[in-house]
Amino acid sequence: MAADRDCSETLRRAVLDAAGESRPLQLMGHGSKAFYGRACLGDPLSLAEHSGIISYEPTELVITARGGTALKEIEDALREKGQMLPFEPPQFDGKGTIGGAIASGLSGPRRPWGGAPRDLLLGMKLLDGRGQILRFGGQVMKNVAGYDLSRLMAGAMGTLGILLEVSIKVLPKPPQEHTLMLSAGDWAAARPLLHKMLIEGVPVTASYSQGEQHKLRLACSQQRVEQIVQRYGVEAVDHQVDFWRALRDQQLDYFTQKEPLWRLSIPPAADIDSKEQMLYEWSGGVRWLFSARPGSEIRSRVENAGGHAILFRNGDRSGEIFHPLHPRLADMQKGLKQVFDPEGIFNPGRHYPDY
């Protein structure tokens, strides 16, 4: 605990010094998501040393850890008790931290069925731009009353403060998971069968479609898989753990392309006209697109389909990365920035250019 206080105090002093000089700071863990978001300037401030699991209560389904704790360390501890992080956070190069996972707001293949990071946050300890250490929420759901300010930090890209500690709800890990292969042509042909299976309660925990290859991950017994195979005319395939991990961390061959990679969030039943081949996750709710087309064109098409688009990587990081906000939402974001970081020292411009 003394080491924890020392590390927190070191970070607090660094923040106070930077705030006093209006000097921007670039918050850094292990750099696994350095490609994500707009490029920002500032003195690097490492958060990686502020790490370690503080408490873990398997019977309460909650784990509390410092922001710099490696995801692998957390997942190893959970695995011993047959539990997991429900949002299946991507690790990319294997160096992701829990603070980075929350700050980025990114989820893996299990997201539609396990929940998003903001949905699973129970509480946190935050170091704000005034050098104050604030606590929000708690370690059980009943402690969260009114508007939960901790959820503001999910996806804020470190622009509102330093995540010193986070408490997250965990879930039991399925005893068995199986993979099915759908033979149905392209996405348009596969979608009706996939949606039929979802409506009829097939226990899906991940989906993948790219070209004419379509896969589903299920959490159920071998007997249930055999029933599903017979009912829907699909094929069961074995030993796919590495495949779903590679999808989570974007290590499949599809992700080796050099053009800008766009993350499109679209209603699953919506269609967009695209000459480029896309990779579909979340039963079509998220689509990955490599394209050199202008961002305005891509965003216009996605907006017309009722969604939004993020330039995920490989593009110009000096322009618009995240989908433009409605003016009222933009004003709210700026107001929050003023409250939590009045001198604008935390990751300025990482999220949007004007804060």
C-alpha positions as CSV (number, residue, x, y, z in Angstrom):
1,M,0.0,0.0,0.0
2,A,2.9,2.4,0.7
3,A,4.2,1.8,-2.9
4,D,0.7,2.5,-4.2
5,R,0.6,5.8,-2.3
6,D,4.1,6.7,-3.5
7,C,3.1,6.1,-7.1
8,S,-0.2,8.0,-6.8
9,E,1.7,10.9,-5.2
10,T,4.3,10.9,-7.9
11,L,1.6,11.1,-10.5
12,R,-0.3,13.8,-8.5
13,R,2.9,16.0,-8.3
14,A,3.5,15.6,-12.1
15,V,-0.1,16.7,-12.7
16,L,0.2,19.7,-10.4
17,D,3.5,20.8,-12.0
18,A,2.0,20.5,-15.5
19,A,-1.2,22.3,-14.5
20,G,0.8,25.1,-12.9
21,E,2.7,25.6,-16.2
22,S,-0.3,24.8,-18.5
23,R,2.0,22.2,-19.9
24,P,0.2,19.3,-21.8
25,L,0.8,15.7,-20.8
26,Q,0.6,12.7,-23.0
27,L,-0.7,9.8,-20.9
28,M,0.8,6.5,-21.7
29,G,0.5,2.9,-20.5
30,H,2.4,0.3,-22.6
31,G,1.5,2.0,-25.9
32,S,-0.7,-0.8,-27.2
33,K,-3.3,1.7,-28.5
34,A,-0.9,4.5,-29.5
35,F,-2.2,4.3,-33.0
36,Y,-5.8,5.1,-31.9
37,G,-7.2,8.6,-31.8
38,R,-5.8,11.9,-33.0
39,A,-2.1,12.6,-32.6
40,C,-1.5,14.8,-29.6
41,L,1.5,16.6,-28.2
42,G,2.8,16.7,-24.7
43,D,5.3,15.4,-22.3
44,P,5.0,11.6,-21.9
45,L,3.7,10.6,-18.5
46,S,4.0,6.9,-17.9
47,L,1.2,5.2,-16.0
48,A,2.6,1.7,-16.4
49,E,4.2,1.5,-13.0
50,H,0.9,2.2,-11.2
51,S,-0.2,-1.5,-11.5
52,G,-1.4,-4.5,-9.6
53,I,-4.7,-6.1,-8.6
54,I,-6.0,-4.5,-5.4
55,S,-8.8,-6.8,-4.6
56,Y,-10.7,-9.7,-6.2
57,E,-13.9,-11.1,-4.8
58,P,-15.0,-14.0,-7.0
59,T,-18.2,-14.6,-5.1
60,E,-19.2,-10.9,-5.6
61,L,-18.1,-11.0,-9.3
62,V,-15.9,-7.9,-9.0
63,I,-12.3,-7.1,-9.4
64,T,-10.5,-3.9,-8.6
65,A,-7.1,-3.0,-10.1
66,R,-4.8,-0.1,-10.7
67,G,-5.0,1.5,-14.1
68,G,-1.6,0.3,-15.3
69,T,-2.4,-3.4,-14.6
70,A,-1.8,-5.6,-17.6
71,L,-5.0,-7.2,-19.0
72,K,-3.1,-10.5,-19.1
73,E,-2.5,-10.4,-15.3
74,I,-6.2,-9.7,-14.7
75,E,-7.4,-12.4,-17.1
76,D,-5.0,-15.0,-15.6
77,A,-6.4,-14.2,-12.1
78,L,-10.0,-14.5,-13.4
79,R,-9.3,-17.7,-15.3
80,E,-8.1,-19.5,-12.1
81,K,-11.6,-18.9,-10.7
82,G,-13.5,-19.7,-13.9
83,Q,-14.4,-16.1,-14.6
84,M,-13.7,-13.5,-17.3
85,L,-13.9,-9.8,-18.4
86,P,-17.3,-9.9,-20.3
87,F,-16.3,-7.2,-22.8
88,E,-13.3,-9.3,-24.0
89,P,-11.0,-6.3,-24.4
90,P,-8.5,-6.4,-27.4
91,Q,-4.9,-6.6,-26.5
92,F,-3.4,-6.0,-29.9
93,D,0.4,-6.5,-29.2
94,G,-0.4,-8.3,-25.9
95,K,0.6,-5.3,-23.7
96,G,-2.8,-3.8,-23.1
97,T,-3.7,-2.4,-19.6
98,I,-7.1,-2.2,-17.9
99,G,-6.8,1.6,-17.8
100,G,-6.2,1.7,-21.5
101,A,-9.1,-0.7,-22.1
102,I,-11.5,1.6,-20.2
103,A,-10.1,4.9,-21.6
104,S,-10.4,3.6,-25.2
105,G,-13.8,2.1,-24.7
106,L,-12.9,-0.7,-27.0
107,S,-14.5,-4.2,-26.8
108,G,-13.9,-7.5,-28.5
109,P,-16.1,-10.1,-30.2
110,R,-18.2,-10.8,-27.1
111,R,-19.4,-7.2,-26.7
112,P,-23.0,-7.5,-27.8
113,W,-23.6,-10.4,-25.5
114,G,-21.3,-9.5,-22.6
115,G,-21.7,-5.7,-22.4
116,A,-19.5,-2.7,-23.0
117,P,-16.8,-1.3,-20.7
118,R,-19.0,1.5,-19.5
119,D,-21.8,-1.0,-18.7
120,L,-19.5,-3.0,-16.5
121,L,-17.7,-0.2,-14.5
122,L,-18.8,-0.2,-10.9
123,G,-16.5,2.5,-9.7
124,M,-13.1,4.1,-10.0
125,K,-10.5,6.4,-8.5
126,L,-9.5,9.3,-10.7
127,L,-6.7,11.9,-10.6
128,D,-8.1,15.1,-12.2
129,G,-6.4,18.1,-13.8
130,R,-6.3,19.9,-10.4
131,G,-4.4,17.2,-8.8
132,Q,-7.4,16.0,-6.8
133,I,-8.1,12.3,-6.3
134,L,-11.8,11.6,-6.8
135,R,-13.8,8.4,-6.2
136,F,-17.0,7.5,-8.1
137,G,-19.3,4.6,-7.7
138,G,-18.3,1.6,-5.6
139,Q,-17.6,-2.1,-5.9
140,V,-21.1,-3.4,-6.1
141,M,-24.1,-2.4,-8.3
142,K,-26.2,-1.1,-5.4
143,N,-23.6,1.5,-4.6
144,V,-24.2,3.3,-7.9
145,A,-27.0,5.9,-7.4
146,G,-28.0,8.7,-9.8
147,Y,-25.7,9.5,-12.7
148,D,-22.6,7.4,-12.5
149,L,-19.7,9.8,-13.4
150,S,-17.3,6.9,-13.7
151,R,-18.9,6.0,-17.0
152,L,-17.9,9.3,-18.5
153,M,-14.3,8.0,-18.5
154,A,-15.1,5.0,-20.7
155,G,-14.0,6.1,-24.2
156,A,-12.8,9.5,-23.1
157,M,-9.2,8.7,-24.3
158,G,-7.6,10.0,-21.1
159,T,-8.8,13.5,-21.8
160,L,-10.6,13.9,-18.5
161,G,-8.2,12.4,-16.0
162,I,-5.9,9.5,-15.0
163,L,-7.6,6.3,-14.0
164,L,-5.8,5.3,-10.8
165,E,-8.1,2.4,-10.0
166,V,-11.1,0.7,-11.6
167,S,-13.6,-1.7,-10.2
168,I,-15.2,-3.9,-12.9
169,K,-18.0,-6.5,-12.9
170,V,-16.8,-9.9,-14.1
171,L,-18.8,-12.9,-15.2
172,P,-18.4,-16.7,-15.1
173,K,-16.5,-18.1,-18.1
174,P,-18.6,-20.5,-20.1
175,P,-17.6,-24.1,-19.4
176,Q,-17.6,-24.9,-23.1
177,E,-17.5,-22.8,-26.3
178,H,-17.9,-24.1,-29.8
179,T,-17.6,-22.7,-33.3
180,L,-20.0,-23.1,-36.2
181,M,-19.4,-22.5,-39.8
182,L,-22.2,-21.2,-42.0
183,S,-22.2,-21.9,-45.7
184,A,-24.3,-19.2,-47.2
185,G,-22.4,-17.2,-49.8
186,D,-21.7,-13.5,-49.0
187,W,-22.9,-11.5,-46.0
188,A,-26.2,-10.6,-47.6
189,A,-27.0,-14.3,-48.0
190,A,-25.7,-15.3,-44.5
191,R,-27.5,-12.5,-42.6
192,P,-31.0,-14.0,-42.6
193,L,-29.8,-17.3,-41.2
194,L,-27.7,-15.6,-38.5
195,H,-30.6,-13.4,-37.4
196,K,-33.0,-16.3,-37.4
197,M,-30.6,-18.1,-35.0
198,L,-30.3,-15.1,-32.8
199,I,-34.0,-14.6,-32.6
200,E,-34.5,-18.2,-31.8
201,G,-32.2,-18.1,-28.8
202,V,-29.0,-19.8,-30.1
203,P,-26.4,-18.9,-27.4
204,V,-24.0,-16.9,-29.6
205,T,-21.0,-15.2,-28.0
206,A,-19.3,-13.9,-31.1
207,S,-19.8,-13.7,-34.9
208,Y,-17.5,-13.2,-37.9
209,S,-18.2,-12.8,-41.6
210,Q,-15.7,-11.9,-44.3
211,G,-16.2,-12.8,-47.9
212,E,-17.9,-16.1,-48.0
213,Q,-16.7,-17.3,-44.7
214,H,-19.0,-17.0,-41.7
215,K,-18.4,-18.2,-38.2
216,L,-20.3,-18.2,-34.9
217,R,-19.0,-18.9,-31.4
218,L,-21.5,-20.5,-29.0
219,A,-21.5,-21.1,-25.3
220,C,-23.3,-24.4,-24.7
221,S,-22.8,-28.1,-24.3
222,Q,-21.8,-30.6,-27.0
223,Q,-25.3,-32.0,-27.1
224,R,-26.8,-28.5,-27.7
225,V,-24.3,-27.9,-30.5
226,E,-25.4,-31.1,-32.2
227,Q,-29.0,-30.1,-32.0
228,I,-28.2,-26.6,-33.5
229,V,-26.1,-28.2,-36.3
230,Q,-29.0,-30.5,-37.2
231,R,-31.7,-27.8,-37.0
232,Y,-29.9,-25.1,-39.0
233,G,-27.8,-27.1,-41.4
234,V,-24.5,-25.6,-40.3
235,E,-21.1,-27.2,-39.6
236,A,-19.3,-27.5,-36.3
237,V,-15.5,-26.9,-36.4
238,D,-13.0,-27.6,-33.6
239,H,-10.0,-25.8,-32.1
240,Q,-11.0,-22.2,-32.9
241,V,-9.7,-20.5,-29.7
242,D,-6.8,-19.0,-31.6
243,F,-9.0,-17.7,-34.3
244,W,-11.3,-15.7,-32.0
245,R,-8.2,-14.4,-30.2
246,A,-6.7,-13.3,-33.5
247,L,-10.0,-11.6,-34.4
248,R,-10.1,-9.8,-31.0
249,D,-6.5,-8.5,-31.5
250,Q,-6.8,-7.8,-35.2
251,Q,-4.2,-10.4,-36.2
252,L,-6.1,-12.0,-39.0
253,D,-4.8,-11.7,-42.5
254,Y,-7.6,-9.2,-43.4
255,F,-6.0,-6.7,-41.0
256,T,-2.6,-6.6,-42.7
257,Q,-3.8,-4.2,-45.4
258,K,-2.1,-0.8,-45.5
259,E,-5.0,1.5,-46.4
260,P,-6.9,3.5,-43.7
261,L,-9.0,1.2,-41.6
262,W,-12.5,2.4,-40.7
263,R,-14.7,1.1,-37.9
264,L,-18.3,1.4,-38.9
265,S,-21.1,1.1,-36.3
266,I,-24.3,0.4,-38.1
267,P,-27.7,-1.2,-37.4
268,P,-27.2,-4.9,-38.2
269,A,-29.9,-5.0,-40.8
270,A,-28.7,-1.9,-42.6
271,D,-26.9,-2.0,-45.9
272,I,-24.3,0.4,-47.3
273,D,-23.0,0.5,-50.8
274,S,-19.3,-0.5,-50.8
275,K,-17.0,-1.7,-53.5
276,E,-14.5,-2.8,-50.9
277,Q,-14.8,-6.0,-49.0
278,M,-15.7,-5.6,-45.3
279,L,-15.3,-7.8,-42.2
280,Y,-18.4,-8.0,-40.1
281,E,-18.6,-8.6,-36.3
282,W,-21.4,-8.3,-33.7
283,S,-23.9,-9.9,-36.1
284,G,-23.3,-7.0,-38.5
285,G,-23.4,-4.2,-35.9
286,V,-19.7,-3.4,-36.4
287,R,-18.0,-3.6,-39.8
288,W,-14.3,-3.1,-40.6
289,L,-13.5,-1.4,-43.9
290,F,-10.1,-0.7,-45.5
291,S,-10.6,2.2,-47.9
292,A,-8.7,5.2,-49.3
293,R,-11.9,7.1,-50.0
294,P,-12.4,10.5,-48.5
295,G,-13.6,10.4,-44.9
296,S,-16.5,12.7,-45.7
297,E,-17.8,10.2,-48.3
298,I,-17.5,7.2,-45.9
299,R,-19.2,9.1,-43.0
300,S,-22.0,10.3,-45.2
301,R,-22.9,6.8,-46.4
302,V,-22.7,5.5,-42.8
303,E,-24.9,8.3,-41.5
304,N,-27.5,7.6,-44.1
305,A,-27.6,4.0,-42.8
306,G,-28.1,5.3,-39.2
307,G,-24.6,4.7,-37.9
308,H,-21.3,6.4,-37.4
309,A,-17.7,5.9,-38.5
310,I,-14.3,6.1,-36.8
311,L,-10.9,6.2,-38.6
312,F,-9.3,3.4,-36.6
313,R,-5.8,3.4,-37.9
314,N,-3.4,3.9,-40.9
315,G,-5.0,7.3,-41.8
316,D,-4.2,11.0,-41.3
317,R,-4.2,11.4,-37.5
318,S,-4.2,15.2,-37.7
319,G,-7.8,15.3,-39.0
320,E,-11.2,14.0,-37.8
321,I,-10.7,10.6,-36.3
322,F,-14.0,10.2,-34.4
323,H,-17.4,10.9,-35.9
324,P,-18.3,14.6,-35.6
325,L,-20.5,15.4,-32.6
326,H,-23.8,17.2,-32.6
327,P,-23.1,20.8,-31.5
328,R,-25.0,20.3,-28.2
329,L,-23.0,17.1,-27.4
330,A,-19.8,19.0,-28.3
331,D,-20.6,21.7,-25.9
332,M,-21.3,19.1,-23.2
333,Q,-17.9,17.5,-23.9
334,K,-16.1,20.9,-23.6
335,G,-17.9,21.6,-20.4
336,L,-16.8,18.3,-18.9
337,K,-13.3,19.0,-20.0
338,Q,-13.4,22.3,-18.2
339,V,-14.6,20.7,-15.0
340,F,-12.2,17.8,-14.9
341,D,-9.2,19.4,-16.6
342,P,-9.4,23.2,-16.5
343,E,-5.9,23.8,-17.8
344,G,-6.4,21.3,-20.7
345,I,-3.3,19.3,-19.8
346,F,-4.5,15.7,-20.4
347,N,-4.1,14.3,-23.9
348,P,-5.1,17.6,-25.6
349,G,-6.6,16.9,-29.0
350,R,-6.5,13.1,-28.7
351,H,-10.3,12.9,-28.9
352,Y,-11.4,16.0,-30.8
353,P,-9.3,18.9,-32.0
354,D,-10.8,21.6,-29.7
355,Y,-10.3,19.9,-26.3
